[in-house]
Amino acid sequence: MRNKEHISQNQLGFMIVLFEIGSTPLFMLGASAKQDAWLAMALAAMIGLLLLWMFLSIQKKQPRLHLIALLPLYWGRPVGIFLSSTYVLYFAYESMRNVRDFGELTSLTLLSETPMAVTMLIVIIIGAYAVYSGVEVIFRIGEILLVLYLGSSLLIILFFFIMKVVHFEQLLPMLENGVTPVLKAAFPDLVSFPFGQIVIFLMFWHFTNEEQGFPLKTSLKAYIFVSCFLIFTSMLNIAILGPTLAALTTIPFLQSIQLISLANVLERMDVLITLLVFVGLFMKMIMFYFCTVLGLSYLTSSNARRWTIPAGIVIYASSLLEPNYTSHVWVGLKISVKFFPIFQIIMPLVLWVTILLRRRIPVQP
């Protein structure tokens, strides 16, 4: 990865949208709130907006540094290096989860006879090539794929309405059990996944072209757009399947897609949505993979490319550890999201407060 790599504001905005969508449509997030799951998603999005503002405030103080470099600068090398190392582990773990999601989804929908280990090996090799090629290549890929993703998604949503399978009355009654279920569903689970994951862009904002200015407006616009998109897809899942079936279905959006049958010609749309989810999973995996490599490069003061293969081997090997998809989803949605706020909220909040208190530290060249 070259020292003078840059990304444009448009590329940044596109990647925020693609990254935040990621694998989110796979799951019925906030299912414990039943028909109010979309309200929990909206509440989590608002909390995530506050987190994004805080992350941008941190980056604006040191626009040329990434997160792994900021921690030793403000907290001292011993503490900063240790906590930076935990962030590298967090990035690697998140990348592993997306590799496993990719393998499980492929085995479940398209290639049931192909060993999952082979599928995941192929995707990690492709990811390693993208990471080795550098941040400019990664963001160009995202720039291209997002147009395809959103265009296809809008087409699928249109078919939902043409087939008249959307029944918004299933979203009623609102707040039937009060606000408590919404609050419990939103925090920490929905705040952590997907909105808290935007902390990863503290590793990417410093790549933006300085001539185009600080990427405040671009980041906020992209975040607001993707938040609206995720809230609407959550509403669609409930409006199509109903709150009970949506909560019980392993992949509710795929279940919804299978209802589309237009004139006995346009069928098997589930293949299309699977491919779109692959796009989101793949880009998310690459982003976390890249951050793992970038963090290792900084901590060891070595060339980032040297860490591409070792990091890829660890990510791939760890993706094979969980025995089945049920345990993988359970660990991710019931356990991991309880710990992720440490990296997404607590540590950035302490760093932000530290920056406010230590204004005398000059901006790094």
N, C-alpha and C positions, 0 to 999 in steps of 0.2 A: 504494500500500500504506500503510495507515494506521498511525500510531505505536502505537496501543493494540490491535492485533490480538492475539488469544490463541487457543490451541488447547488442547483438553482432554487429559488423560492417555490416555483411550480412543482418541481420534483419533490421538494420537502412536503408540500401540502398534499400531493397525491399519495405519498408514502404514508403520511399520518392516517389518511382515510383507509388505505388498503391494510395497513398494519392493525388498526383498531377493529376493523371488521373481522379479519383473520378467521378464526374458527368459531366466532361467537354465534353465527346462525345455526350451528350444529345443535346447540343445546337450548332447552327451555330454562333460561336463567331466571331466577326469582320465582320458581314454581311454587314455593311455599306460600306465596301471596295470592295464589290461584288467579282469578280473573284480573287482579290488580298487579300482576307481574310487570306489566308495562309501566305502571306508576312507580314501582320500585326501580325499574330501569331508568326512568326519568329523574328520580331523586338521586340515584347514583351518578348520573351524568352531570347533574348540577354540582355535586361534591367534587367530581372529577375535574370540572371546569376551574374550581378553586385551586385544585392541585396543579393544574396546568399553569395557572397564573403564577403560582409559587415557583414552579420549575423554571419558567421563563425569567422570573426575577433573579433566580440564582444564576442562570446562564448570562443574563445581561451584565452582571457584575464582572464576570470573567468570560467574555465572548469567545476567546481563543482556546479555552480549555474544556476538556470533557469531565464527566463526573468522577472518573477514577483518579484524575489529576487534582480535582478540587479538594478531595477529602484530606490528602496529606498537606496541602497548602494551608488549609484553615484549622486542621486538628493536630498538626504535627506528624512527622513521619511514622513513628511507631504505631500510634492509634490509626492514623489515616491509611497506612499500608495494610494493616490488618482488616479494616472495614472495607477497603477497596477489594481485598481478596474475597471477602464474603459476597460482594456484588458480582465478581466474576463467577463464583459458584451459582449465584442466583440466575445469571444470564445463561449459563450452561444448562442448568436444570430446566429453565423455560424452553430452551431450544430442544432439549430431549423430549419434553412433553409434546411438542409439535411434531417431531419425528414419529413418535409413537402414534399420535392421532392420525397422521398421514398413513402409516402402515395399517392401522386398524380399519380406517375408513375404506382404504383400497381393498382389503380383504373382505369387508362386509358388503361392498357394493359392486365392484368391478372385476377383481381378480381373486375370486374365492379359492382357486386351486393353487395360486402362487404363494410360496412361503412368505410370510410377513417379513421375516428377516432379510429376504432378498430385496423386497420392495423398499424397505427402510435403508438398506445399504446403497441402493441406487440413488435415492433422494439425498442421502448425506454426501455422496460423491459429487452430485450436481451442485449441492449447496457449497461444498468445499471449493469447487471451481469458481463459483460466484464470489465467495469470500476472498479467495486468493486474488481475484481480478480487481478488487477494491470497491470503495464506496460509490464511485461514479457509475460503475457498471450496475451495481445493485439498484441504485435509484433510477437509472434509465429503464431497467426491467420493470420496476414498479410503475413508472410513468406510462409504459405501454399497456401493462396488464390491467391497470385500473379502469381504463376506458372500456376494455372488453368486459370486465367484471360488472361495472355499473350498467352498461348497455344491456347485457344479458339479464341482469337482475330486474331491471325495469320491464323487460319483455315478459319475464315470468310473472311478475306482479300483475301486469296487464291481463295475462291469461287467467289468473285467479278470478279477476272480476268478470271476464268474458264467460267463464264457466259457472259463475254465480255460486261459488263455494265460500265466499266471504260473508259472514254473518256477524256484524259488529254488535248485535244485541247480546252476544255471548260475553261481551266485556262488562255487562251489567249483572248485578248492581255494583256500583263502585263503592269501595271502602265498606263493604258489607260487614266486615269484622273490625272496623276501625283502622287507625293508622299503624298500629303496632306490627301487624304482619308485613306491611310495606317497609317499615323501618328495619325490621330484622332481616328481610330479604336483601335490602339495599346495602347494609353495612354489617360486616366488612366484605361479604362475598362479591356483590356486584361492583362495588367501588374498586375492589382488587382486580377483578376480571370482568370486563376488559379495561375499564377506564384508568385504573392505577398503573397499568402497564405502559402508559405514555411516558413514564419516568425514563424509559429507554432513550428518549430523544435528547436527554442530557448528554448522551454519547454522540449525537449527530448534529446538533445545532451549530457546533463550532465549524462544521464543514461548509456552511452556507457562504455564498459569495458575499464578501463584505461590501462590495460596491452596490448591492441591492438593499443594504440596510439590515437591521435586526429583524428576524422573522416573526415578530409578534403577531401582526395581523394575519399573516398566512397560517400560522399555527392555530390561532383562535377560530378562524373561518373553517378550516379543515375539521377541527374538533367539533364544532357546532353542527356541521353537516353530517358527520358520521354518527353523532349522538342521535340526531333526528332519524337517521336511517335505521339504527338499531332499535330505537323505541318503536318505530313503525313495523319492523319485522317481528318484534315481540307481540305487538297487537295483532298482526296477521296470523301468527301461530295460534293464538287464543281464538280469534274470530273464525278460523277455519276448522280447527280440531276440537275446540272447547277446552276449558282449563284442566279438566280431569285427564282427558286423553293426551293432551300436550305435555302434561307433567309425567305421564307414565311411559310415553314413547321415548326410545333411546335417542333417535335423531328426528325431532318433530318436523323440521322444515322439509326433510326428505319425505316424510309421511304426507305432508301437505302437497308436495309436488306430484305424488303418485295419483292424486285425484284429478289431474289434468288429462283430459282425453278429448281432443277436438276433432269431430267428424270422423272418428276412428282412424285418423291419419297421423295427427300430431300426438304421439304418446311417448312414454319412456323419457319424460323430461327430467326424471331423477338423475339420469346420466349427466345432463347438462349442469344441474346444480351441484352434483358431486365434483365435476371438473372445476367449477367456480370455487368451491370450498377448498379444493386442492391448491388453487392459486393463493388464497388467503393463508392457508397453513404453510405453504412453501415459503412465501415471503416473510412470514413471521419467524419461521425457523431460521432463515438466513440472517435476519436482523439480530436475533439473539446470539446466533453463532458468531457473527461479525463482532458484536460487542465483547463476547468472551475472548476472542483473539486480540482485539484492541486492548482490552484490559490486561491480558497476559503480557502483551508487548510493552506496555507502560511499566508494569511491575518488575519486569526483568530487564528493562532498558535494551531490548533487542528488536530486530525486525519482525513486524507482525506476521509476515508471510511464513516465518519459521514455525509459527504456532498453529497454522491452519490444519495440518494433518494430525498432530497430537490432540488438539482440541476436538477434532472431528471423530477420532477414534474413541475418546472418552464419552462424547455425546451419544454415539452409536451404541457403544457397549452398555451404557446405562439405560438406554431405551429398551433393552431386552430383559431388564430385571423384573419388571412387573409381570405377574403370571397370566393375567387376562385383561380384557377391556373393562370389565366391571370394576376391578380393583383399581385400574388406571384412572377411570373417571371418578371413582369414590375418593381416591387420594387427592386428585386435583381439585375437585369441587367441595370437598368436605374438610380436608386437612391443610393442603398447601395454601389455600386462600386465607387461612387464619394467620399464617406466618408472613405472607407476602407484604402486608401493610408495614412491616418493619422496614422493608426496602423502598416501598412506594410512598409511605407517609411519614413515619417516625424519623428515619435518618435524614431524608430531605428537609423535614421541618426543623430539625436541630441544626442542620447545615445552614438553612436560611436565616435562622435566628443568630447563628454565629457570624454570618456575613454582615448582618445588620449591626452587630456589636463591635465587629473588628473592621471598621471602615478604612483603617489606615493601610491595609494591605493594598499595594498598587496593582493596577491591571497588568497581567502578564503579557509580554510582547509575543 
